[in-house]
Amino acid sequence: MNAAPRHALFARAAELEAAGKSFAVATVVAVQRPTSARPGATGIVHPDGSIEGWVGGSCAQPVVIREALRALGDGQPRLLRLWRGRRPRAAVGTASSSSS
């Protein structure tokens, strides 16, 4: 896990796209305390489950990676809502996307 600046991650995404590599981009859109994540935190998830960037700590990251891998598999975007209980849980909804 590395905390690369967002512009570097977007440049990396462009490189991966140009090379025809598969990847998913995960972005934190909102948070509720207590959490270590911040809105705008971004990560690139690779098909092997590795991540470049940072989208949260040990509670959130495995769920984000799992859903990113599912999104890579079915081509559908995800909007996750994570919360703490005895174990990290997620409510998964698909976000709409449009192609031009």
BELQUINOR-V799837 format. One record per pair of residues at least 6 apart in sequence whose C-alpha atoms are under 8 Angstrom apart, sorted by sequence separation. I is the first residue (numbers start at 1). GAP is how many residues later the second one is. D is the distance in Angstrom with one decimal. If there is no record, write none. Layout:
# BELQUINOR-V799837
i = [I/I]
gap = [GAP/GAP]
d = [D/D]
This chain:
# BELQUINOR-V799837
i = [16/31/45/55/71/82/83/16/31/44/45/71/82/83/30/31/43/44/82/28/30/43/44/55/81/82/13/28/29/43/68/80/81/28/29/42/43/67/80/81/27/28/41/42/43/80/27/28/41/42/79/80/27/28/41/51/78/79/27/41/50/78/79/26/27/49/64/78/79/25/26/49/77/78/25/26/37/38/76/77/25/26/37/76/77/24/25/36/37/45/49/77/23/24/35/36/23/24/47/60/23/45/46/22/23/45/22/47/63/63/28/63/27/60/26/59/13/9/9/6/9/6/26/26/9/25/9/24/24/24/4/5/24/3/4/23/1/2/3/4/22/1/2/3/1/2/1]
gap = [6/6/6/6/6/6/6/7/7/7/7/7/7/7/8/8/8/8/8/9/9/9/9/9/9/9/10/10/10/10/10/10/10/11/11/11/11/11/11/11/12/12/12/12/12/12/13/13/13/13/13/13/14/14/14/14/14/14/15/15/15/15/15/16/16/16/16/16/16/17/17/17/17/17/18/18/18/18/18/18/19/19/19/19/19/20/20/20/20/20/20/20/21/21/21/21/22/22/22/22/23/23/23/24/24/24/25/25/25/26/27/27/28/28/29/29/31/33/34/35/35/36/38/42/43/43/44/44/45/47/48/48/48/49/49/49/50/50/50/50/50/51/51/51/52/52/53]
d = [7.3/7.0/4.5/6.4/5.9/7.0/5.8/7.6/6.5/5.5/6.6/6.9/5.7/6.6/7.4/6.4/6.2/5.1/4.5/7.3/5.1/5.4/6.4/7.8/5.5/6.6/7.9/6.7/5.0/4.2/7.8/6.3/5.2/5.0/6.0/6.0/5.1/7.3/5.8/6.6/7.8/5.3/7.9/5.8/5.9/4.8/6.0/5.3/6.2/5.6/6.1/6.3/5.6/6.4/5.5/7.7/6.7/5.2/4.4/8.0/8.0/5.8/5.6/5.6/6.5/6.2/7.9/4.4/5.7/7.1/5.2/7.8/5.7/5.5/5.8/6.3/6.2/8.0/6.9/5.6/4.6/7.3/4.7/8.0/7.1/5.7/6.2/6.1/7.2/6.5/7.1/7.3/6.5/5.1/7.8/6.5/5.6/6.7/6.4/7.1/4.8/6.6/7.9/6.9/6.3/7.7/6.7/7.4/7.9/7.8/6.3/7.3/6.7/7.1/7.1/5.7/7.3/7.7/7.2/7.7/7.2/6.7/7.3/7.3/7.6/7.8/7.0/5.9/7.7/7.5/7.5/7.8/6.6/7.6/5.3/7.0/6.2/6.0/4.8/7.8/7.4/6.0/5.0/5.5/6.2/6.4/6.5]
